[in-house]
Amino acid sequence: MKRAPDERFSPAPDPHASAGPPVSVKVIEPSHGWRWADLAAVWAYRDLAAVLVLRDIKVRYKQTVLGSAWVLLRPLGTMLVYTLVFGMMVRIPSGGHPYAIFVFSALLPWGFFSGVVLTAGNCLLASAPLISKVYFPRIILPLAIAIGGLVDLLVSLAFLLVAMPFFGAGWTTNLFWLPLLILGVSLTSLGIGTLFSALTVSHRDFGNLVGYLVQIGLYATPVIYPSALVPDRWRFLLTINPLAAQVEGFRAAILGTPIDVRALSISFVVSIAILVFGVAWFGRVERRFADIL
């Protein structure tokens, strides 16, 4: 039969023709509702996380006169000021221990927490060009900041352990609690840092609010004073503040005093709850990051 000029004709495919290599296509679509972090994707991008950690550590001390010495100078300088003001002038009781090591042992976990939360709160805004151009699990950004801060914490802790005899304190078996205490502070810092990093993207005023809240948290946490000074009617605030038991635990581990296991257990439950909520909220709003930034 004769074919019309405007009729389209496609020859039948040759069954013996080579189909060629299979093509793998991965489609990335935004999720909906609450969701947990994709741990498999985070592990797949672990090389990127390592690069970001090294970048944060290098940039932090780049073009500085003293370089990485600031890891020790910052807590030492703060300890000196607090010792002069609160230890010598105000004379806050330290349970018979030298006030310098009393406050320094608490400044280590608090400095780690405040540094992670303040930096993570604006990490997504600072990485806006990267987020808007390529895909990667965004939660790697606050995670890298927490890991970088952990390196500083371990360096400062090692210095304190070496310097303890010069402060008149000896090593005790309580030091075995330190890995667990570091884990607790890390969970708290990562949870709150992740939450504020997501909130700051859609509500920029949280970038200023986080600094104010950290400043208040310093006085709501027994860093410069012992928890025994808190009146009984206000002790419930220490219960809902996971850092209170964790900071006190650090102090007890360094000074060799009894550790409140019950308060520490409650703080771990609260820390895990904060981390779960922070990561879940991050996953809920992550799909809009590229559009907002």
C-alpha positions as CSV (number, residue, x, y, z in Angstrom):
1,M,0.0,0.0,0.0
2,K,1.3,3.4,-0.9
3,R,2.1,5.7,2.0
4,A,0.9,9.3,2.2
5,P,3.6,11.9,2.0
6,D,2.9,13.3,5.5
7,E,2.6,10.0,7.2
8,R,5.3,9.2,9.7
9,F,6.9,5.8,9.5
10,S,9.2,4.2,12.1
11,P,11.0,1.0,11.3
12,A,10.6,-1.9,13.6
13,P,13.5,-2.3,16.1
14,D,16.0,-4.9,15.2
15,P,15.9,-7.6,18.0
16,H,19.5,-8.6,17.2
17,A,20.9,-5.1,17.7
18,S,23.1,-4.4,20.7
19,A,21.2,-2.5,23.4
20,G,24.4,-1.0,24.8
21,P,25.4,-0.6,28.4
22,P,22.6,0.0,31.0
23,V,22.3,3.6,32.1
24,S,21.9,4.3,35.8
25,V,19.8,7.4,36.6
26,K,19.4,8.6,40.2
27,V,16.6,11.1,40.8
28,I,16.8,13.3,43.9
29,E,13.4,14.5,45.0
30,P,12.4,16.6,48.1
31,S,10.9,14.7,51.0
32,H,7.7,15.6,52.8
33,G,6.9,15.9,56.5
34,W,9.2,14.9,59.3
35,R,12.1,12.5,58.5
36,W,15.3,11.3,60.1
37,A,18.7,12.0,58.6
38,D,19.8,9.7,55.8
39,L,22.8,8.1,57.6
40,A,23.7,6.1,54.5
41,A,24.1,9.4,52.5
42,V,26.1,11.0,55.3
43,W,28.5,8.0,55.3
44,A,28.7,8.1,51.5
45,Y,29.8,11.8,51.8
46,R,32.3,11.1,54.6
47,D,35.1,12.4,52.5
48,L,33.4,15.8,52.1
49,A,32.8,15.8,55.9
50,A,36.5,15.3,56.4
51,V,37.4,18.1,54.0
52,L,35.0,20.5,55.8
53,V,36.4,19.6,59.2
54,L,40.0,20.3,58.0
55,R,38.8,23.5,56.4
56,D,37.1,24.8,59.5
57,I,40.2,24.0,61.6
58,K,42.6,25.7,59.2
59,V,40.4,28.8,58.6
60,R,39.9,29.3,62.4
61,Y,43.5,30.0,63.0
62,K,44.6,31.2,59.5
63,Q,46.5,34.5,59.4
64,T,46.7,34.7,63.2
65,V,49.8,35.6,65.0
66,L,49.6,32.8,67.5
67,G,48.0,30.2,65.3
68,S,46.7,27.1,66.9
69,A,47.9,28.3,70.3
70,W,44.5,30.0,70.6
71,V,43.1,26.5,71.4
72,L,44.7,26.8,74.8
73,L,44.9,30.6,75.2
74,R,41.1,31.2,75.0
75,P,40.1,28.9,77.9
76,L,43.2,29.9,79.9
77,G,42.4,33.6,79.4
78,T,38.8,33.1,80.4
79,M,39.9,31.1,83.4
80,L,42.2,33.9,84.5
81,V,39.5,36.5,84.4
82,Y,36.9,34.3,86.2
83,T,39.4,33.4,88.8
84,L,40.2,37.1,89.5
85,V,36.6,38.2,89.5
86,F,34.6,35.3,91.0
87,G,37.4,33.4,92.8
88,M,39.2,36.3,94.5
89,M,36.8,39.2,94.5
90,V,33.3,37.6,94.8
91,R,34.8,34.5,96.5
92,I,32.4,31.9,95.1
93,P,33.0,28.7,97.1
94,S,34.7,25.9,95.2
95,G,34.5,23.1,97.7
96,G,38.0,23.5,99.0
97,H,39.5,23.1,95.5
98,P,41.6,25.7,93.8
99,Y,39.1,28.0,92.0
100,A,41.3,28.1,88.8
101,I,41.0,24.3,88.1
102,F,37.4,24.4,89.5
103,V,36.3,26.8,86.7
104,F,38.7,25.6,84.0
105,S,37.3,22.0,84.2
106,A,33.8,23.4,83.6
107,L,34.9,25.9,80.9
108,L,36.1,23.0,78.6
109,P,32.7,21.5,78.0
110,W,31.0,24.9,78.0
111,G,33.5,26.3,75.5
112,F,33.0,23.4,73.2
113,F,29.2,23.7,73.4
114,S,29.1,27.5,72.9
115,G,31.5,27.3,70.0
116,V,29.6,24.6,68.2
117,V,26.2,26.2,68.6
118,L,27.4,29.7,67.7
119,T,29.2,28.5,64.6
120,A,26.6,26.0,63.5
121,G,23.9,28.6,63.8
122,N,25.2,30.4,60.8
123,C,26.9,27.6,58.9
124,L,24.2,27.2,56.3
125,L,24.1,30.9,55.5
126,A,27.9,30.9,55.2
127,S,27.7,27.9,52.8
128,A,24.9,29.3,50.7
129,P,26.8,29.2,47.4
130,L,27.7,25.6,47.9
131,I,24.2,24.5,48.9
132,S,22.5,26.2,46.0
133,K,24.8,24.6,43.4
134,V,25.5,20.9,44.3
135,Y,23.7,18.2,46.3
136,F,25.1,16.7,49.5
137,P,23.5,15.9,52.8
138,R,23.2,19.4,54.4
139,I,23.5,18.0,57.9
140,I,27.2,17.4,57.2
141,L,27.8,21.1,57.7
142,P,26.8,21.3,61.5
143,L,28.3,17.8,61.9
144,A,31.7,18.9,60.6
145,I,31.6,21.9,63.0
146,A,30.9,19.6,65.9
147,I,33.8,17.3,65.0
148,G,36.2,20.3,64.5
149,G,35.2,21.6,67.9
150,L,35.8,18.2,69.4
151,V,39.4,18.3,68.3
152,D,39.9,21.6,70.2
153,L,38.2,20.1,73.2
154,L,40.5,17.1,73.3
155,V,43.6,19.3,72.9
156,S,42.5,21.5,75.8
157,L,41.6,18.5,77.9
158,A,45.0,16.9,77.3
159,F,46.7,20.2,78.5
160,L,44.5,20.2,81.6
161,L,45.4,16.6,82.5
162,V,49.1,17.4,82.1
163,A,48.8,20.6,84.2
164,M,46.6,19.2,87.0
165,P,49.5,18.6,89.4
166,F,50.5,22.2,89.0
167,F,47.0,23.2,90.1
168,G,47.2,21.0,93.2
169,A,44.9,18.2,91.8
170,G,45.8,14.6,91.2
171,W,44.4,12.0,88.8
172,T,41.6,9.7,90.1
173,T,39.6,6.9,88.7
174,N,36.8,9.4,88.0
175,L,38.8,10.3,84.8
176,F,37.3,7.2,83.2
177,W,34.0,9.0,83.1
178,L,35.4,11.6,80.6
179,P,34.7,9.7,77.4
180,L,31.0,9.3,78.4
181,L,30.8,12.9,79.4
182,I,32.4,14.1,76.1
183,L,29.7,12.0,74.3
184,G,26.9,13.6,76.3
185,V,28.2,17.2,75.6
186,S,28.7,16.3,71.9
187,L,25.1,15.1,71.6
188,T,23.7,18.2,73.3
189,S,25.9,20.5,71.1
190,L,25.1,18.8,67.9
191,G,21.4,18.7,68.6
192,I,21.0,22.4,69.5
193,G,23.5,23.4,66.8
194,T,21.6,21.5,64.1
195,L,18.3,22.9,65.2
196,F,19.5,26.5,65.2
197,S,21.2,26.1,61.8
198,A,17.9,25.1,60.3
199,L,15.9,27.8,62.1
200,T,18.4,30.5,61.0
201,V,17.8,29.8,57.3
202,S,14.1,30.6,57.4
203,H,14.2,33.1,60.3
204,R,17.3,35.2,60.2
205,D,16.7,36.7,63.6
206,F,17.7,33.4,65.1
207,G,21.2,34.2,64.1
208,N,21.3,37.0,66.6
209,L,19.1,35.2,69.1
210,V,21.5,32.2,69.4
211,G,24.3,34.4,70.8
212,Y,21.9,35.9,73.4
213,L,20.7,32.5,74.5
214,V,24.3,31.2,74.8
215,Q,25.1,34.2,77.0
216,I,22.2,33.4,79.2
217,G,23.0,29.8,79.3
218,L,26.4,30.5,80.8
219,Y,24.7,31.8,84.0
220,A,22.0,29.1,83.9
221,T,24.7,26.4,83.9
222,P,27.0,25.8,86.9
223,V,30.2,26.9,85.2
224,I,31.4,29.7,87.4
225,Y,29.6,28.4,90.5
226,P,28.8,25.0,92.1
227,S,25.3,23.6,91.7
228,A,25.0,23.5,95.5
229,L,24.5,27.3,95.5
230,V,21.2,26.9,93.5
231,P,18.2,27.2,95.8
232,D,16.0,24.1,96.0
233,R,13.0,25.9,94.3
234,W,15.1,26.5,91.2
235,R,16.8,23.1,91.0
236,F,14.3,21.9,88.4
237,L,16.0,24.2,85.9
238,L,19.2,22.3,86.3
239,T,17.2,19.1,85.6
240,I,15.9,20.3,82.3
241,N,19.3,21.7,81.3
242,P,21.4,18.8,80.2
243,L,24.6,20.8,80.2
244,A,24.2,21.3,84.0
245,A,24.8,17.7,84.9
246,Q,27.4,17.2,82.1
247,V,29.4,20.3,83.2
248,E,29.2,19.2,86.8
249,G,30.3,15.7,85.7
250,F,33.3,17.1,84.0
251,R,34.2,19.0,87.2
252,A,33.7,15.9,89.3
253,A,35.8,13.8,87.0
254,I,38.7,16.3,87.1
255,L,38.5,17.1,90.8
256,G,37.8,13.5,91.9
257,T,34.5,14.3,93.7
258,P,31.4,12.1,93.5
259,I,29.5,12.0,90.3
260,D,25.7,12.4,90.3
261,V,24.8,9.4,88.2
262,R,21.1,10.0,88.4
263,A,21.4,13.6,87.1
264,L,23.8,12.5,84.5
265,S,21.4,9.8,83.3
266,I,18.6,12.3,83.0
267,S,20.8,14.7,81.1
268,F,21.6,12.0,78.5
269,V,17.9,11.3,78.0
270,V,17.3,15.1,77.5
271,S,20.3,15.4,75.1
272,I,19.1,12.5,73.0
273,A,15.6,14.0,72.8
274,I,17.1,17.3,71.7
275,L,19.3,15.6,69.1
276,V,16.3,13.6,67.7
277,F,14.1,16.7,67.5
278,G,16.9,18.9,66.0
279,V,17.8,16.4,63.3
280,A,14.1,15.7,62.5
281,W,13.4,19.4,62.2
282,F,16.5,19.8,60.0
283,G,15.2,17.1,57.7
284,R,11.7,18.6,57.6
285,V,13.0,22.0,56.3
286,E,16.1,20.8,54.4
287,R,14.2,20.5,51.1
288,R,13.7,24.3,51.1
289,F,17.2,25.4,51.9
290,A,18.3,25.9,48.2
291,D,15.2,28.0,47.4
292,I,15.5,30.2,50.5
293,L,19.2,30.8,50.3
